[in-house]
């Protein structure tokens, strides 16, 4: 059994984005691991393992336009099923 089962990935497009601020917010407010938030002030790539992917999407949607959203169930994948 995985502790955090959803692999959540997306892009945030906007202006004045700050990967350090995003990293800090997600780390302090949304339970999970393997956070990756990289980019520049106009485009940030997010990758995060969590059980609450909707919280990641909601937060990121408040920062800019989110797209290329992928949420995969890693537990299903580990069990040999489609994610």
C-alpha positions as CSV (number, residue, x, y, z in Angstrom):
1,X,0.0,0.0,0.0
2,X,1.4,3.4,-1.0
3,X,1.3,6.2,1.5
4,X,0.5,8.8,-1.3
5,X,-1.3,7.2,-4.2
6,X,-1.9,10.0,-6.7
7,X,0.9,11.2,-9.0
8,X,-0.3,14.8,-9.8
9,X,1.4,16.7,-12.6
10,X,0.5,20.0,-14.3
11,X,1.8,23.2,-15.7
12,X,0.9,26.7,-14.4
13,X,1.1,29.5,-16.8
14,X,0.9,33.1,-15.5
15,X,3.0,36.1,-14.5
16,X,5.0,36.7,-11.4
17,X,5.1,33.0,-10.5
18,X,7.7,32.0,-7.8
19,X,8.7,28.4,-7.6
20,X,10.0,28.9,-4.0
21,X,6.7,30.3,-2.8
22,X,4.8,27.5,-4.5
23,X,7.2,24.8,-3.1
24,X,6.8,26.2,0.4
25,X,2.9,26.5,0.2
26,X,2.5,22.9,-1.1
27,X,5.0,21.5,1.4
28,X,3.3,23.2,4.3
29,X,-0.3,22.8,3.4
30,X,-0.9,19.7,1.3
31,X,0.3,16.3,2.6
32,X,2.5,14.4,0.1
33,X,6.0,13.7,-1.1
34,X,8.3,13.9,-4.1
35,X,7.5,17.6,-4.8
36,X,8.9,19.1,-7.9
37,X,8.0,22.8,-8.7
38,X,10.4,24.2,-11.3
39,X,10.3,26.9,-14.0
40,X,10.3,30.6,-14.2
41,X,8.0,33.5,-13.5
42,X,5.7,32.6,-16.4
43,X,5.6,28.8,-16.4
44,X,6.0,26.3,-13.6
45,X,5.9,22.5,-13.8
46,X,4.4,20.8,-10.8
47,X,4.9,17.1,-9.9
48,X,3.6,15.8,-6.5
49,X,2.5,12.6,-4.9
50,X,-0.5,13.1,-2.7
51,X,-3.9,11.7,-1.6
52,X,-5.6,15.0,-2.3
53,X,-4.8,16.0,-5.9
54,X,-7.8,18.3,-6.0
55,X,-6.0,20.5,-3.3
56,X,-3.0,20.9,-5.6
57,X,-5.2,21.7,-8.6
58,X,-7.2,24.3,-6.6
59,X,-4.2,26.0,-5.3
60,X,-2.4,26.1,-8.6
61,X,-5.6,27.4,-10.4
62,X,-5.5,30.4,-8.1
63,X,-2.0,31.2,-9.4
64,X,-2.6,31.2,-13.1
65,X,-3.9,29.1,-16.0
66,X,-3.4,25.4,-15.4
67,X,-3.1,22.9,-18.2
68,X,-1.5,19.5,-19.2
69,X,-3.0,18.1,-16.1
70,X,-2.3,14.4,-15.3
71,X,-3.5,12.6,-12.2
72,X,-2.5,8.9,-12.1
73,X,-3.4,6.4,-9.4
74,X,0.0,4.8,-8.6
75,X,-1.6,2.1,-6.4
76,X,-3.5,0.8,-9.4
77,X,-0.3,0.8,-11.4
78,X,1.5,-1.1,-8.6
79,X,-1.3,-3.6,-8.7
80,X,-0.8,-4.1,-12.4
81,X,-4.0,-2.3,-13.4
82,X,-4.4,0.8,-15.6
83,X,-3.6,4.0,-13.7
